[in-house]
Amino acid sequence: MAFLEPLAFIVLFAVAVGLFSKKAAAIRRNILLGQKESINDQPARRFKNMLLLALGQKKMFHNPLVAILHLWVYAGFIIINIEIVEIIIDGLTGAHRIFFPLIPSLYPYLINSFEVLAFLVLVACIIFLVRRNAMPIKRFLSNDLAGWPRTDANFILITEIVLMSLFLLMNASDTLLQQRAVGHYADRLTGNFILSSLLHEGLHSFSDQTLIVMERASWWLHIVGILAFLNYLPYSKHLHIVLAFPNAYYARLAPAGKMENMPSIQQEVLYAMQPELAPADAAAPQRFGARDVNDLSWKNLLDAYSCTECGRCSAACPARQTGKLLSPRKIMMDTRDRLEEVGRQIDDKQPWQEDGKSLLHSYISTEELMACTTCNACVEACPVSINPLDIILQLRRNLVMEESKTPAEWAALFSNVENNFAPWKFSPDDRDSWTRSV
């Protein structure tokens, strides 16, 4: 019967990894539905950005206290998962603390460091849970998070608290069984660990069999919880744990506020000015700007999947602060939701066809787009280098150029530029007349 536990673990592990791989492949496919965009310049600067923004969380330190708490959670998540390697090997082989005989002097220091990190993660998650639900922080109370997004954030925090508690309980019951020289536990005399040993006082009254059940239950619940979290990750805003790194690497390096020209428009203007340059078989552009997710670039779609839903972009947005409908966070969440919808349709019926919906209008309204001042505050505020402004501009270009939906002030400006080659309603011949009156 000893082989049943490793067998059960192998099946569980294979299913979890298989399901995660399937969803990861679907997300990759969805991102690649976007238009091609070449982003391969300045690799050294990009790598530096990735280290500072994704790994070092540079922008988080605008609020040092929150940044430190987030760093505890982040470092704990990354480093404690080293311990998961041993749990997986133990599960596959049926061994117990397989690394201890290999590094007997170093092993206690590793587990002690993991326990300290686990405790810091636990404390930080409790503080974040209270802060998110009991403190009047506007970006957490926004309607953007109504429904599942708010539940998602709380669910992850509670899951982290439970996982860290199980880790400490597992170590506490294990080391107590070692002291009692029970079964195979007596073969791994690791000694007590710094924090889990504090739980011994409450566990001394339990029998050996109860402690074995407690240790095994904690071990299984801990690893099952981690594998469940692995498969929940692609459906959650916490996917940014993985995607923050490529997103920071491929972040735009152009000067802040620089708007990219539309090659299709430049070409149309060129052919209008010099018809002789137009090839006889020149096809008209299929679309100006973006109407749906497949009109955006793959980097825009990577941005959408990388969104942390922290709301710092919306909190920094001047349009949002003055009561306008625009919320850069909602722009990113809507883009991701629409992309997921398209992905599901591709899964159901290949190839995907128009379904009567689009990102523009079905998800994001004209009013939201026209409220944007293009100030770039949302881009500057984002801790993982997301660019909501680029999506807003592309959707707005489609509104203007294909639907002729512009505010009256814009229409006057466009007319002046077309007729007078300047935003002002003056003839080009009269542009210097003010100098003659001096």
CORSULCOR-V49567 format. One record per helix or strand of 3 or more residues. SS is the DSSP state (H for helix, E for strand). FROM is the first residue (numbers start at 1). TO is the last residue. If there is no record, write none. Layout:
BEGIN
{{SS | FROM | TO} {SS | FROM | TO}}
END
This chain:
BEGIN
{{H | 2 | 31} {H | 43 | 55} {H | 58 | 62} {H | 64 | 93} {H | 104 | 134} {H | 138 | 141} {H | 143 | 145} {H | 148 | 179} {H | 183 | 187} {H | 196 | 203} {H | 208 | 233} {H | 237 | 249} {H | 263 | 273} {H | 275 | 277} {H | 293 | 295} {H | 298 | 306} {H | 312 | 316} {H | 318 | 321} {H | 328 | 348} {H | 359 | 363} {H | 366 | 370} {H | 377 | 381} {H | 388 | 402} {H | 408 | 420} {H | 428 | 430} {H | 433 | 436}}
END
